[in-house]
């Protein structure tokens, strides 16, 4: 009879350990989700500031003050690991409402339709009606990304400067 009680005691302890491990895993998942949500929100705010901010370092201000003689150079440091995309072809995010635009968002797989949805849901976009198409580029961690914005024949071009 004593061995049977020990077996029940062992089963009880195993159940307590399994419940504790599941509880700890749920707490870790919750903390990771909160951290990811906070960092994504911060990066989205930074992308909005780079595109639509009122400062001299924003792309919108540079385009508004652009003339055909003097190109503008902008330095971008945030949001790190996100990409700058130019949508001047047929497919564009909904936030661009059928017009050419520049978007800053996280990069997805090499599937263009998924990238458009990513920029629509978790990205910032600026409508630039006469934008020339350009190759997307990454905002690298720990580096300043330099871009040149120029105007020629009423078309706006954005070029990433090589460092």
C-alpha positions as CSV (number, residue, x, y, z in Angstrom):
1,X,0.0,0.0,0.0
2,X,2.9,2.4,0.7
3,X,4.3,2.1,-2.8
4,X,0.9,3.0,-4.3
5,X,0.9,6.3,-2.2
6,X,4.4,7.1,-3.5
7,X,3.2,6.6,-7.0
8,X,0.3,9.0,-6.5
9,X,2.7,11.5,-4.8
10,X,5.0,11.4,-7.8
11,X,2.1,11.9,-10.3
12,X,1.0,14.9,-8.2
13,X,4.4,16.5,-8.3
14,X,4.8,15.9,-12.1
15,X,1.5,17.6,-12.7
16,X,2.5,20.6,-10.6
17,X,5.8,20.9,-12.5
18,X,4.1,20.6,-15.9
19,X,1.6,23.4,-14.9
20,X,4.5,25.6,-13.6
21,X,6.4,25.1,-16.9
22,X,3.3,26.0,-18.9
23,X,2.7,29.1,-16.8
24,X,6.3,30.2,-17.2
25,X,6.1,29.7,-21.0
26,X,2.9,31.8,-21.2
27,X,4.6,34.6,-19.2
28,X,7.6,34.5,-21.5
29,X,5.4,34.6,-24.6
30,X,3.4,37.5,-23.2
31,X,6.5,39.5,-22.4
32,X,8.0,38.8,-25.9
33,X,4.7,39.9,-27.5
34,X,4.6,43.2,-25.4
35,X,8.3,43.9,-26.3
36,X,7.7,43.3,-30.1
37,X,4.6,45.5,-30.1
38,X,6.4,48.3,-28.3
39,X,9.5,48.2,-30.7
40,X,7.2,48.0,-33.8
41,X,5.3,51.0,-32.6
42,X,8.4,53.0,-32.0
43,X,9.8,52.1,-35.4
44,X,6.5,53.1,-37.0
45,X,6.7,56.5,-35.3
46,X,10.3,56.9,-36.5
47,X,9.3,56.0,-40.1
48,X,6.4,58.6,-39.9
49,X,8.8,61.2,-38.7
50,X,11.4,60.6,-41.5
51,X,8.7,60.7,-44.2
52,X,6.1,63.2,-43.0
53,X,7.9,65.2,-40.2
54,X,8.1,69.0,-40.2
55,X,11.9,69.0,-39.6
56,X,14.5,69.8,-42.2
57,X,15.6,66.1,-42.1
58,X,12.2,64.7,-43.4
59,X,11.7,63.6,-46.9
60,X,8.5,65.5,-47.3
61,X,10.2,68.8,-46.3
62,X,13.1,68.1,-48.7
63,X,10.7,67.4,-51.6
64,X,8.7,70.6,-50.9
65,X,11.9,72.7,-50.9
66,X,13.4,71.0,-53.9
67,X,14.4,72.9,-57.0
68,X,15.9,71.6,-60.3
69,X,19.4,73.0,-59.5
70,X,20.2,71.8,-56.0
71,X,19.5,68.2,-54.9
72,X,18.8,67.6,-51.2
73,X,20.7,65.1,-49.1
74,X,19.0,63.4,-46.2
75,X,20.6,61.2,-43.5
76,X,18.4,58.4,-42.1
77,X,19.4,56.5,-39.0
78,X,16.1,55.0,-37.9
79,X,14.1,52.8,-38.0
80,X,16.9,50.3,-38.2
81,X,16.6,47.2,-40.2
82,X,13.5,48.5,-42.1
83,X,13.6,49.3,-45.8
84,X,12.7,52.3,-48.0
85,X,10.5,51.3,-50.9
86,X,9.4,53.4,-53.9
87,X,6.1,52.4,-55.4
88,X,5.9,53.9,-58.9
89,X,4.7,50.8,-60.8
90,X,1.3,49.2,-61.1
91,X,0.9,47.6,-57.7
92,X,0.9,50.0,-54.7
93,X,-0.2,49.9,-51.0
94,X,-3.8,51.1,-50.4
95,X,-2.5,54.1,-48.4
96,X,-1.0,55.5,-51.6
97,X,-4.5,55.6,-53.2
98,X,-3.3,54.8,-56.7
99,X,-0.5,57.4,-56.7
100,X,3.3,56.9,-56.6
101,X,4.7,56.9,-53.1
102,X,7.6,56.2,-50.8
103,X,7.1,53.8,-47.9
104,X,9.3,52.7,-45.0
105,X,8.4,49.3,-43.6
106,X,9.8,46.0,-42.5
107,X,11.0,43.7,-45.3
108,X,9.1,40.5,-45.9
109,X,9.9,37.6,-48.2
110,X,10.7,38.3,-51.8
111,X,7.0,38.2,-52.7
112,X,6.0,41.6,-53.8
113,X,2.3,41.3,-53.0
114,X,3.1,40.4,-49.4
115,X,5.5,43.4,-49.2
116,X,2.7,45.7,-50.3
117,X,0.4,44.4,-47.6
118,X,3.2,44.7,-45.0
119,X,3.8,48.4,-45.9
120,X,0.0,48.9,-45.8
121,X,-0.4,47.4,-42.3
122,X,2.8,48.2,-40.5
123,X,4.5,50.9,-42.4
124,X,4.5,54.6,-43.2
125,X,4.0,56.0,-46.7
126,X,4.3,59.4,-48.3
127,X,2.5,60.1,-51.6
128,X,4.8,61.6,-54.2
129,X,2.9,61.9,-57.5
130,X,5.9,62.3,-59.9
131,X,8.2,59.8,-58.3
132,X,10.7,57.8,-60.4
133,X,11.0,54.2,-59.5
134,X,14.0,53.2,-57.5
135,X,15.5,50.1,-56.0
136,X,14.6,49.6,-52.3
137,X,17.3,49.9,-49.7
138,X,17.8,49.0,-46.1
139,X,18.4,51.4,-43.2
140,X,21.3,49.7,-41.5
141,X,21.9,49.4,-37.8
142,X,24.6,51.7,-36.4
143,X,25.0,53.6,-39.7
144,X,23.6,56.7,-41.3
145,X,21.9,56.0,-44.6
146,X,22.4,58.9,-47.0
147,X,20.0,59.6,-49.8
148,X,19.9,62.2,-52.4
149,X,16.6,63.6,-53.6
150,X,16.7,65.5,-56.9
151,X,14.3,66.9,-59.5
152,X,14.7,66.7,-63.3
153,X,12.0,67.2,-65.9
154,X,9.4,67.5,-63.1
155,X,10.3,64.0,-61.9
156,X,11.6,63.3,-58.4
157,X,14.4,60.8,-58.0
158,X,15.7,59.2,-54.9
159,X,19.2,57.6,-54.9
160,X,20.9,55.9,-52.0
161,X,24.4,57.3,-51.7
162,X,27.1,54.6,-51.3
163,X,29.2,54.9,-48.2
